[in-house]
């Protein structure tokens, strides 16, 4: 939570942090400002002091919505600085940044850098800054263990309410997709048809998903997995756009939209088979659902997340499936970890991988996914079931957006 930011800065021996880039789709900037339309901004926070937001002059009122102290970039006239820098724009940017840091009381010490911006221009600016201010040490971190991964790991109830709202939009759209598919006419070769009688493709279903998300106030920056048949057996195959929708094929529908502007995400998966399921696909689905239920029933407060990943591996291996527990990088069976945290990033702490550190635990305030799956691309099938869960302050685990677990969807206009 934000209240922990200074404590984590102290643990990581950071005297200050520097966050750069647009606010849109830039989790550290969104987290600290809460605003959307602020472009190419710079946020500086000294430990134990309030953050300062430097912004484009034309966006000063947008920036002011953050509630932070706002300083327009015009305070540091770029024309004068460019002349002083001998026409070198990278040096000019470094000179301006040095003055911003100094105005925030930062002339030495370790400064962590975060955010999303062009790598080349940022490197040029920071290289010049190190020459201008050698007592300021710029510190980078690996993403998975960064300051913001730890700070944002636990969510306040207001943050959870926003995730829940995106979850409601998500499940509403999933329901619309189900109703649309099951209302389609079916050709003799079991291909679904659109209203005009032409075959329905994956691409056309995805277009409807994007439209419905937008109508309900969400967006889809990471895309959607809507994969049928063999593609369903490859966990992160997004689906082949030209594939036709057919009866009796497993469809993995993994949807992970976020608030408009790159705010909080939701992550959700269902596997469907339209009209009927083959016996083998039904067995696969039943095995996944059994393990999914076992995880849900056994989640304990403050338990290591990876313990449940191990549990899933053990349960699947009992049924003869390969898993990462005893097979290096399996290509079929259970091939990924059980889940991950969800927030301003669709994937964040806590992690459930078998090698995750012991501090990835189910503590109050974390929001996680549980998504066991089995994948057999050469058999033309795959199954995954996923919900997003909140570990509440009272220790109970809550599904943030309920939705049925039906595997076979009955077609309204088809008879066997």
N, C-alpha and C positions, 0 to 999 in steps of 0.2 A: 504494500500500500504506500501511498505518497508519504505518509507519516514516517515510514521507515527509510526514506531516501537518504537522509543525512547519516543515519547509522550505517547503512551499507557503504556510503562514500567513505566513512571513517575506516570500516573494515578493509576496504580496497585501497586505502591510503591515498584517496583523491582529495585534493584541496579544492577542486572546482570541476564542473562539467561544462562541456561545450556541445550543444545540439544544433545541427545545421540542416537546412533544406526546407522544402515546403511542409506545411502542416498536413495536407492531404496525403493519406497512405504513407505516413511517416510515424510509426508508433511512438518513439520517444517524444517527438514534438507534440503529437496529439495528446499524449498522456499528461504532459506538463502545461499545455496551453488550453486544450479542450476546444480549440477553434479550427475552422476548416480553411477559409480562404486567406491564407497568409503564405506568400511564396518567397522562396529564397531567403528565409529568415535565419537569424542567429539568436540562440538562447544561451545565456551564460548564467550559471548558478554557482556561487561560492558556498562552500560547506557552512551550514548553520545560518545562511542568509537567504533572502528571497531571490527568486530568479528574475532576470531582466531580459526582456524580449526586444530585440532590434529588428525593425521591419522596414519594408518599402514604405516610403512616405505616403503613397496613395492607399495603403492598406492599414493606416494607423488606427482607424476606428474599428476595423475587424480585429486587429491585434488587441485593442483595448478590452474586447469582450473576454479575454483570457483572465482579466483581473490582476494581471501582473504589471509591474512597472514597464512602460513601453517607451523606447527611444527610437525615433525615426532615423533611417540611414542617412538622411540629409544632414544630420548633425555632424557628419564626417564627409564633407563635400568631396566627391570622387574626382572632380576635375583638378582640384588643388592637390589632392594626394597623388594623382597620376602624374602631374607635372613634377612633384617632389620625387616621385619614383623613376623619373627619367623616361616615362612612357611605357614602363613595364607593368602590365595589368596584374600579373601574379604578385609582384612586389607591392603594388598599390593595395591589393586585397589584404596582404599580410600586414601592411602598415595600419590599415583601418582596423583589422582584427586586434592588433597589439593595443591600439588606443581604446577599443571597446573593453578589452580585458583589464587594462589599467583603470578605466573608469569604474569597473566593478571591483577594484581593489586587488587585482591579480597581476602581480609582476614577477612571481616566482612560484615554484611548486609544481605538483603533478596535476595535469588537467586531462580528464577522460573525454574522448570525443565519440559522439554518437549521431545517429540520424541518417538520412538518405540524401545523397548529393552526388554529382559527377565526380568520379574517383580521380581523374586526371587533374582537373582544376583544383580540387581540394588538396591533393598531394602537392601541387605547385605552391599553393598558398601556405600550407603548413611547413614546407621545406624552407620557404623564405622567413616564416615566423620564427623558426628555430634559430636561424642566423641572426635575426634582429633581437630576439629575446632568449638567449641560451639558458637562462635560469627557469624558463617555463618548459616543462617536459610534457609533451603530448603523449598520452597513453591510449593505446588501442586494446581491445579485448576480444577474445573469441565470443561469438554470438551466444552460444548456448549457456555460457557462464557469466554473461555480462551483468553490469550493474542493473540494467533495466529488466533483464530476465528475472533477477531476484526481487526487484522492487515491485514488479507488476504481477508476481506469482499469486499472491493472495488478493482477492477482490473485495472491495466494500460492497455493501448491499445495493447501493446506487448503481455500481458497475454491473452487478449481477442482474439487476432489473433491465438494463440495456441489452445484455446478452439474451435474457429471457424474451425480450420483445423481438429481437432478430430471430430467435427460435420459433416464435409464433408465426412470423412471416414465412420462415422456412417450411414449416409443416403445412401451412396453408397452401403454399405453392406445390409442395409434394402431393397434397390431396387433389389439387387441380390437375396435375399431370396424370395421376391415377384415374381420375374421372374421364379425362380426355381419351386416354389410351383404351380404356374399357368400353368407351362408347363408339369406337371406330368400327366400320365394316371390316370384314375379314375375307380376303380372297381365297379361292380354293386351295392355293398352295400355302395357306396360313400366314400370308403377308397382310399387315394392317394397311388400310386405305384411308386417305384423307377425304374430306368432304367432296372434292372434285373427282374422286375415283382413282387418283394416282397414288403410288406407294408412299408410305410415311417413312421418312429417314431420321436418323439420329440428329442430324443438323437441324431439322425442322422442329424436333422436340426441344432441343436446346434453345432455339430462338424463342419459343413460347416461355421457357423457363426464365430467360433474361427479361422478357417483356413483363411477365407477372411479378417478378421481383421488383422491377422498377416501379410498377404501378403501386406496389405496397410499401415503397420507400426504402428499399435495400438495393445493393449493387453486388456485382459478381466479379471482382477483380482477379480472382485466382482461377476462374473458369468452373466448369462442372464436369464431374465424371458421370457419364451416362453411357455405359458400355454393355454390349450384348454378345452372348456366345463366347468365342475365344477371347475377345477383349475383356470380358468379365473375369477371365482367369488371370489377368495381369493387373495387379492391384491399382496402379496409377495410370493405366491406360484410360484416356479420357473418352474413348469410343471413336470409331471411324465414322466420319461425318456422312458418308454415303451408305453406310449399312442400313438395311431395311429392318423395321420392327416386325418380328415374327412371333407366333405362338410357341410356347414350350421351350423357350431359350432363357437362360438366366440373364437378368438385367441387373447390374450393380449401379445404383443411383446414389452417388455421393455428392452432396451439395453443401457448400460452405460459404454462404454470402456474408456480407458485413453491412454495417451502417453506411449510409452515403457519406463519402469523404474519407473512407478508410478508418472507421471507428471499430467497434467491437464486432467480432465474428461469432458465427454459430457453425457447428459441424455435425452432420447428420447423414446416415446411410441406411437405405433399405435395399433388399434384394427381392426382385419380383420375377415371376414366370407367368406370362399371360395365357389364360385359358386352361392350361394344365401344366404339370411338371413331369419330367421323366422320373422313374423310380430312383435313379442314381442321383439326380439333382435334389430330389426330396430328401434323400438320406443325408446328403451334404448339408442341406439347409438345417435339418433337424439336429445334426451334430453341432453346428455353429450356434444355433439357438440354445441348445442345452448348456454349452460353455458360457455363452453370454449371460444366461440366467444365473449360472453358478457364481460368476464374478459379481453380478449385482447383489446377490444374496449374502456375499461374504466380505464386502468392502468394510474395512474397519478404520476408525479415526486414528490418524498418525501412523498408519502402517506404511512401509515402503511401497511405492507404486510398483516397483519391479517385481515384488513378490507375486502380484496377480498376473504379471506377464509370465512368470515361471509356472504358475498354476495353469494358465491356458496352454502353455507348451506341453506340460505333463499330461493334461487331459486329451489333447489332440494326439499325442504320441501313443497313448493307450489304444487309440483307434487306428493306428498304423500310418499316421500322417507325419511327414518330416516337419521339423521346427528348428529355429535357431539354437535351441537348447543343446541339441546333439548333432546338428548338421550345419556346416559352415555355409552361409549364404544360400539357403535352399531356394530353388526356383519354382517349386510347387509345394502344396501343403499350406502350412502357416508360415508366411515369409516375412512378416513385419512384427513390430511390437504391439502391445495391447492398446496403447493410447498415449495421450499427451495433454498438456494444458492448452486452454483456449482463452483468448482475450483480444487484445489489440493486434496480436499475431494469431494466425490460424493454428500455428504450431509453436508452443512455448512451454516453459516449465509448469508443472513437474513432468519429467520424462519417465517412461516405464521400461526403457530398454534394459536388457539383462546386465549391461555394464553401467547403468545409471548409478550415480553416487547416492549414498544413504540419505542425503538430505532432500531427495525427491520423495516427499511423503504426502499422505492425504490429510494435510492439516486443514483446520477450519479456514474457509475462504477461497480454497482453490477450486477452479473449474476445469474439469477434465473430460476426455472422451474415453469411452470403452467401446472398442471396435474389433473384436475377434473376426477372423475370416479364414476361409480355405479356398485355394486357387489351383485349378487344373486346366491350363490353357489348351493343352493337347486333347483334352476331353471336351473342350468347348464350353467350359462352365467355371463359375466362381461365385462365392457367396461372402458377403460381409454385412454385419448388422452393427449400427453405431448410434449411440445416444450421447448427448452432452450432459454432464452431471455436475452438480454443485455440492461441495461438502459444506453444509450449513454450520453456523456458529454453535448449534446444539449437538453437532457431531453426526447428524443424520445426513444421508446422501439423497439428493432429490434430482429427478430427471427434469430438466428445465423446459422441455416441450414434448408432451406426450404425443405418440402417434402409433397406430396399430402395427403389428408385426406380421401381417398376412404375407405369405409367400406367393401363393397362387391367386391371381386377380381374375375374377369371373368376367368374361366378355359378354356384354349385354346383347350383342348382335351376332352371336356365333353359336352354332350347335355342333356338337361332335358328330 
